[in-house]
Amino acid sequence: MKRYLASLIILLLSSAGLCHAKGLLFPGKERRFADRSSYCVIKKDFVPKSVSTLQLDFEYTPYNLDSPGYILFVKNAEGTKAFNMTYSFADKHGILSFAQDGKKILAEAKFPIDSFPRKLPVSVLMNMKTDSVVVKIGNEVVRSVMGLDKEPFSPQIYFGMCGHILETASFSINNLSVKLDGKEFKFPLDESKGTDVHCSDGRIIGEVSNPIWLINRSYYWNKIFSSDFKSEAGCVFADALGKFVIYSGDSITMFDPRHKTVTRQQFSYIDKEWYNRLGMGFYNPLNNVIVGYELDYDRTFVGEIDIKKLRCDVKDKGSVNLQMHHHSAAYFPEKGKILFLGGYGNRRYYNDLIEYDLNTCSWDTLRFTGDVITPRFFASMCIAKDNKSLYVYGGKGNAQGKQDVGVEYYYDLYKIDLEKGVVKKLWEHPAPECDRVPTRFMVPSPDEDYLYVIAYPEFHPYSVLQLYRMSVADGSYEALGDSIPIISEEIATNAALYFSRDNARLYCVVQEFKVADELDKGGANSICIYSLNAPPVSLAEVRRYERSESLWSGGWWLSLLVLPVGGAGLWLWKRRKVVNAKIKVREDGNSVALCEYEPVNEQVAFPKRNSMQLFGLFTAFDRNGHDVAYMFTPKNRQLFIYLLVNSIGKDGVLSSDLNGLFWPDKPDENIKNLKNVTINKLRKVLQEFDGIDLVYRKGYFKVEIADEFYCDYSNMYHVTDGFLVSAENDFAFSDVLPIIGRGKFLQGMEWYGFDYVRQRVENYSISILSERIMKCFKNGDNSGTLSACKVLAIIDPLSELAMEYAVKVNMRMKREGKARNIYNAFVKEHYKVMGEDYCRSFEQVGDK
């Protein structure tokens, strides 16, 4: 066990070392004055009456080079002198200036606008004894006299707005450090909500108004593009251009994610041999063409589209007869070769590695020695840094390659040495509780120690995509970022992961194709593009400051060891689009936006005797109907619920496992006594109920429930057969809806030990609600659709699906005003959380 804990410490520390997805964004002219940010770095109570030296170090990132204004303001609380740093532009240059406020510029640095650095290290060292300042901006270093007149200097430090200073530049800061006479304050700026700013030791030192915490953009995927296409379309990311290129039968669409611009040119394929059913393709930066292909029986082809000349050329048609749906592929533009691995077709799974040479227009099957990759499809692939090897991960299939034998899910990683012709299996990690398949492409980390991959349970019609970071060395992995909804149709569904080096972002492209009888109802397929700042972060990092204060005692760091364990047991995470403090909550627990939805029609009179409810606010009624929730102290309630949810459908909790979870900072000799005292207190509280008991057998603590005791979580678990029954089961759904409609599961209990079960419950809830919404809407059941939308919005207040179908139903019912209220409330909260506008207009959402 100690060896295992040691390995987890190493994993945790190594993961933490990679995380720089943090910072604070200050909007400029993009927002009204009332919505701009003001950051007081150190509250007055922490600043001495006089300091001899002040040193400020931070990273500066410009966001809008057309937005001049203030960046930094330092004033003397004990005098009249003040200093500022501003951004301006002139003569095609961006200029950072440090000045004595209202007097003169002391230092400045100029950079060409078209090559302005993405990140600039800035350092300001003010020496009051020598009346001098040293300013470093990038590689520029300037020394100057300040002119303080030897008055005492008590610094008040602000970024963004300060008092009468309203015009601010558009920028972000990161890695902030302040030294007052050598005493250093480090500010990670890794908060995700609220106005408090923590020092690196956990103390609240500063405060900020209207904050936009950048860590949210590294956790919450932001939909930046969405469009329907009348004919089948393909989408590739042209990294060299910094744009997405979408090619369909009638147009070429270019989407610039940095500037959010879309340009479309009409284009009809000259060569009618081009077959674009699933939109497979790559971008060739060497000659600015799209290399498109399909592997589908006699329609198999390879072709090129010249983006500039709008010319299509089919290079190969009919040379081979292949059907390899959901194969893996890699493209080597400098060699003019595409490699295809595996796939599914004609009730068979394949493991052939096939090469197509665009220079000779020839096909070849490559032979390799070493380990054998079993026949599979839905595997993910990427090119290694040496450009001579491939990584291949996961998928599903079987050793015989025959669909009739059945299917096995794979969680293994192979490295294919293309020069030596050798395949090596690197590892295989245990199967997760919920099977899943990866999407087409993986993204290696810069040092290639990790691979980023998106995976999802493809067998759920309304599924979610989840990003993971896997260690190349040993296969350990962690779920990162929020999830993305996807309508899963095994052959037609397509998702791909890309990375932009230019602006350090991950992009996920989701293509959902329509079946033949739906082609006349609004287009052959839709393409959505989502953005996530890199490096991505985990839910634990976003929730760092939401943990109970007890974790910040002497042994708080040890309790974090549970986080990799929770991540390693979880492959399907919920679509969390909520940052609690950024979404206003009323006294009834609902966000403001929820008020716009219809009330849930289904109501159930829950038992008021011998009952507990874990959905919404925790309630507990004893055998006489008295509310005895108060009898569970916060610590006891946390322990009891942990035991309860791990006893329903399970064997309970191993006694030794409770030690590190609940008493991480206590010596071993004291834990046994503390545990016995806590367990005895729980048993005493449970004596107020009938039909529930806490027992100890063979080293396990387990909560046993009889028929006369009601628990909403237990009832939901059994009605849904362990969260497996679909929304098609009307009887089960009618029982489930009132339960999940009561409120979020374990509402207000933000403890990492509940993350796994919370994710499982909410993932299942989102899945069945999504299915129900689509079913009810299709059947014309307006009331059923709105009820399901309401509950989904309770779980996920920024659910696009809930908003969209609530709008559609209200439009169908001729209630445009109501529809607009729902849309406007959603857009407003989306902006508060993400700091960006929602990408779809009301007309686009409400279009049937």
URFEN-V773203 format. One record per helix or strand of 3 or more residues. SS is the DSSP state (a for helix, b for strand). FROM is the first residue (numbers start at 1). TO is the last residue. If there is no record, write none. Layout:
ss=SS from=FROM to=TO
ss=SS from=FROM to=TO
This chain:
ss=a from=2 to=17
ss=b from=24 to=26
ss=a from=33 to=35
ss=b from=38 to=40
ss=a from=44 to=46
ss=b from=53 to=64
ss=b from=69 to=76
ss=b from=82 to=90
ss=b from=93 to=100
ss=b from=104 to=112
ss=a from=113 to=115
ss=b from=120 to=127
ss=b from=132 to=137
ss=b from=140 to=145
ss=b from=155 to=160
ss=b from=170 to=180
ss=b from=183 to=187
ss=b from=196 to=198
ss=b from=204 to=209
ss=a from=214 to=218
ss=b from=222 to=229
ss=b from=234 to=238
ss=b from=243 to=247
ss=b from=251 to=256
ss=b from=261 to=266
ss=b from=280 to=284
ss=b from=289 to=294
ss=b from=301 to=306
ss=b from=311 to=317
ss=b from=328 to=332
ss=b from=337 to=345
ss=b from=348 to=357
ss=b from=362 to=366
ss=b from=380 to=383
ss=b from=389 to=397
ss=a from=403 to=405
ss=b from=408 to=417
ss=b from=422 to=428
ss=b from=450 to=456
ss=b from=462 to=471
ss=b from=477 to=487
ss=b from=494 to=500
ss=b from=505 to=513
ss=a from=516 to=518
ss=b from=525 to=533
ss=a from=539 to=542
ss=a from=544 to=546
ss=a from=549 to=552
ss=a from=556 to=559
ss=a from=562 to=568
ss=a from=580 to=582
ss=a from=592 to=596
ss=b from=611 to=613
ss=b from=619 to=621
ss=a from=629 to=631
ss=a from=634 to=645
ss=a from=657 to=662
ss=a from=668 to=686
ss=b from=692 to=697
ss=b from=700 to=705
ss=a from=712 to=719
ss=a from=730 to=740
ss=a from=752 to=778
ss=a from=782 to=795
ss=a from=800 to=812
ss=a from=816 to=834
ss=a from=842 to=846
